[in-house]
């Protein structure tokens, strides 16, 4: 994969994409929409407010979401169930590391501890303009949606079963996503297979990198790949890319993917390039 630039470069790219903050009026602006001097638009509901583990600080469900200059980490274009269930966008924002030494709260730390990464997914996403489709590395503005904590109540299973232990999948429902620029490719947060299990709630929506992964059981009827002997442990899904030739004992030296949850921890590779074979 492409090498990653320091976090300071990403922040500079965000500022540039937001419109040359602090620059004097420039008649030679090279932006197509002459936007070099527009005011920097700040989020009224940053992802850190949606992902705060403390329910007293986290915004309540139904809160309108207006988040600016988010970075796209994945866009689901694979209709693996052949029912039109595609279009989920995964976005994240970079925030300062803060005063706590906890590597996962309020959002997971990068390996160099320079910043924290807060992520989230979207549901029933709209795009502006209609033909726009996000790519990894795009900066986007997200508006018009609502914060939602999906728990599968009344809709999953027969009879319907909510997620166990009060778990929820945080997401933004029915947002409009608009292109706001580009930035260096996102740096995955380094985690272990055990972290995917123990800290899954904090990692949801975040792009991560896991080393030395071994398949415990081949794909199940849903195509999910178990990577621990514990059947409740993390699974690699094939919802963004089909992974051929997987069987018990298959090994990867490195797996990159977005973390999710659906009756258990999930890791979602985006392309086959996210899976580096061992040896």
PyMOL commands that set and color helices and strands:
alter all, ss='L'
color gray80, all
select helices_A, chain A and resi 7-17+47-50+164-166+193-198+200-203+272-274
alter helices_A, ss='H'
color red, helices_A
select strands_A, chain A and resi 64-75+89-95+108-109+116-123+126-128+138-150+169-173+176-182+189-191+207-214+225-226+235-237+251-261+265-268+275-277
alter strands_A, ss='S'
color yellow, strands_A
deselect
rebuild
show_as cartoon
